[in-house]
Amino acid sequence: MKFFKNLLRDEAGATAIEYGLIAALIAVAAITAMQGLGTQLSTTFSTVSGQLSSANAAA
């Protein structure tokens, strides 16, 4: 019975769970930011590619 009382008082696991939740939130924020950046980069590369194709056809 003493083992279970000590187990209930131990908060080391709770701290690890909190750190895990913080890491998960940071990962979600990073993924969201990178998806937006990826869309912008794709648009930029498409624009540059089109301009290069037009310049090459004119030359």
LINRATA-V437338 format. One record per backbone hydrogen bond with DSSP energy under -1.0 kcal/mol. CO is the residue of the C=O (numbers start at 1). NH is the residue of the N-H. If there is no record, write none. Layout:
co:CO nh:NH
co:CO nh:NH
This chain:
co:1 nh:5
co:2 nh:6
co:3 nh:7
co:4 nh:8
co:5 nh:9
co:6 nh:10
co:11 nh:15
co:12 nh:16
co:13 nh:17
co:14 nh:18
co:15 nh:19
co:16 nh:20
co:17 nh:21
co:18 nh:22
co:19 nh:23
co:20 nh:24
co:21 nh:25
co:22 nh:26
co:23 nh:27
co:24 nh:28
co:25 nh:29
co:26 nh:30
co:27 nh:31
co:28 nh:32
co:29 nh:33
co:30 nh:34
co:31 nh:35
co:32 nh:36
co:33 nh:37
co:34 nh:38
co:35 nh:39
co:36 nh:40
co:37 nh:41
co:38 nh:42
co:39 nh:43
co:40 nh:44
co:41 nh:45
co:42 nh:46
co:43 nh:47
co:44 nh:48
co:45 nh:49
co:46 nh:50
co:47 nh:51
co:48 nh:52
co:49 nh:53
co:50 nh:54
co:51 nh:55
co:52 nh:56
co:53 nh:57
co:54 nh:58
co:55 nh:59
